[in-house]
Amino acid sequence: MLKRSQLSDHTAEEQKFVFENSYGVVFVYDDEKIVGVARALSDGLMQAAIYNVALDEEYQGHGIGREMINRLVAQLKGQNIILYTHPQTVLMYEKFGFRRAKTALELFDAGEEELKWMDDTGFFLPEGFRFCDEYKREDMKGPKWQSK
């Protein structure tokens, strides 16, 4: 499913491992075929992260994706949830109440080619980027020890 959606090039065995070791999972089947997946990692009490949300294109637009997210969020009730998504789907997740965060940072264990693709596709803000309201803030200029 994730290969069909171009979200992962990991083997089926590796995907089985990550889904079995996830806190919450959602699978959507059409007979025996998996047509949708989603998973979450969590400490079970306070913090959670949603990953690997994918639904075959022919099943999109029928409320199935919305139900997948609702079921996964229900498994994470009472926890703060972060979500990693493709830049093209940000607006969709905002409809669920997710908000963009100014303080999220990412460190990926990826090759130069993959990181360039992510940069070119819009996953990252430009290096050194600051939001306009941060320019005059003293606390956004780095630790005091750096200026010595």
C-alpha positions as CSV (number, residue, x, y, z in Angstrom):
1,M,0.0,0.0,0.0
2,L,2.7,2.5,1.0
3,K,4.7,1.6,-2.1
4,R,1.7,2.2,-4.3
5,S,1.2,5.6,-2.7
6,Q,5.0,6.3,-3.1
7,L,5.3,6.9,0.7
8,S,7.9,4.2,1.3
9,D,10.3,2.0,-0.4
10,H,10.8,-0.3,2.5
11,T,10.1,-4.0,2.1
12,A,6.8,-5.7,3.1
13,E,8.6,-7.3,6.0
14,E,9.9,-3.9,7.3
15,Q,6.4,-2.4,6.9
16,K,5.0,-5.3,8.9
17,F,7.5,-4.6,11.6
18,V,6.7,-0.9,11.9
19,F,3.0,-1.4,11.9
20,E,3.2,-4.2,14.5
21,N,5.3,-1.9,16.7
22,S,3.0,1.1,16.4
23,Y,0.7,2.3,19.1
24,G,-2.4,2.7,16.9
25,V,-3.2,1.4,13.4
26,V,-6.0,1.6,10.9
27,F,-6.3,-0.7,7.9
28,V,-9.0,-0.5,5.2
29,Y,-9.7,-3.5,3.1
30,D,-11.6,-4.1,-0.1
31,D,-12.1,-7.9,0.2
32,E,-8.6,-9.2,0.8
33,K,-6.8,-6.1,-0.7
34,I,-5.5,-3.4,1.7
35,V,-6.5,-0.1,0.2
36,G,-5.8,2.2,3.1
37,V,-3.4,2.4,6.1
38,A,-2.5,4.8,8.9
39,R,-0.4,4.4,12.0
40,A,0.6,6.3,15.2
41,L,3.4,6.1,17.6
42,S,2.7,7.1,21.2
43,D,3.8,7.0,24.8
44,G,0.2,6.1,25.6
45,L,-0.4,9.0,27.8
46,M,0.7,12.4,26.6
47,Q,2.4,12.5,23.2
48,A,1.7,10.8,19.9
49,A,2.7,11.2,16.2
50,I,0.7,10.1,13.1
51,Y,2.6,8.6,10.2
52,N,2.1,6.7,7.0
53,V,-1.5,7.7,6.1
54,A,-2.3,6.4,2.6
55,L,-5.5,5.6,0.7
56,D,-5.6,4.2,-2.8
57,E,-6.6,7.0,-5.2
58,E,-9.7,5.2,-6.4
59,Y,-11.1,5.2,-2.8
60,Q,-10.5,8.8,-2.2
61,G,-13.3,11.3,-2.1
62,H,-15.8,9.0,-0.3
63,G,-15.1,9.9,3.3
64,I,-12.9,6.8,3.9
65,G,-9.8,8.9,4.6
66,R,-11.7,11.1,7.0
67,E,-12.9,7.9,8.8
68,M,-9.3,6.6,8.9
69,I,-8.1,9.7,10.6
70,N,-11.1,9.9,13.0
71,R,-10.4,6.3,14.1
72,L,-6.7,6.9,14.6
73,V,-7.3,10.1,16.5
74,A,-9.8,8.2,18.7
75,Q,-7.1,5.7,19.6
76,L,-5.0,8.7,20.8
77,K,-7.7,10.5,22.8
78,G,-6.3,12.9,25.4
79,Q,-2.8,13.1,23.9
80,N,-1.0,15.8,22.0
81,I,-0.7,14.7,18.4
82,I,1.9,15.7,15.8
83,L,1.4,14.7,12.2
84,Y,3.8,14.4,9.3
85,T,2.3,14.8,5.9
86,H,3.0,15.8,2.3
87,P,2.8,19.5,1.6
88,Q,-0.1,18.9,-0.7
89,T,-2.3,17.5,2.1
90,V,-1.7,20.2,4.8
91,L,-5.1,21.9,4.1
92,M,-6.9,18.6,4.4
93,Y,-5.5,18.0,7.9
94,E,-6.4,21.5,8.9
95,K,-10.0,20.5,8.5
96,F,-9.5,18.0,11.3
97,G,-8.3,20.7,13.6
98,F,-4.5,20.2,13.1
99,R,-2.6,23.4,13.1
100,R,0.8,24.3,11.7
101,A,3.5,24.7,14.3
102,K,6.3,27.2,14.2
103,T,8.6,25.2,16.4
104,A,8.6,21.8,14.8
105,L,12.1,20.7,13.8
106,E,13.0,17.5,11.9
107,L,16.2,15.5,11.6
108,F,15.9,12.8,9.0
109,D,18.2,9.8,8.5
110,A,18.1,10.1,4.7
111,G,20.5,10.4,1.8
112,E,21.4,13.6,0.1
113,E,19.1,12.8,-2.9
114,E,16.1,12.1,-0.6
115,L,16.7,15.3,1.4
116,K,16.9,17.3,-1.8
117,W,13.6,15.9,-3.0
118,M,12.0,16.8,0.3
119,D,13.4,20.3,0.1
120,D,12.3,20.7,-3.5
121,T,8.8,19.4,-2.8
122,G,8.2,21.8,0.0
123,F,8.6,19.7,3.1
124,F,11.2,22.1,4.6
125,L,11.3,25.8,5.1
126,P,14.5,27.4,3.7
127,E,17.6,26.9,5.8
128,G,17.8,29.8,8.3
129,F,14.2,30.8,7.7
130,R,12.6,33.0,10.4
131,F,8.9,34.0,10.6
132,C,8.5,37.8,10.4
133,D,7.5,38.2,14.0
134,E,10.8,36.5,15.1
135,Y,13.2,39.0,13.7
136,K,13.1,41.5,16.5
137,R,12.9,38.9,19.3
138,E,16.0,38.7,21.4
139,D,15.2,35.1,22.3
140,M,15.3,34.1,18.6
141,K,18.9,35.1,18.1
142,G,20.4,32.0,19.7
143,P,21.8,31.3,23.1
144,K,23.7,34.1,24.8
145,W,26.9,32.0,24.9
146,Q,27.0,32.2,21.1
147,S,27.4,36.0,21.1
148,K,30.6,35.9,23.2
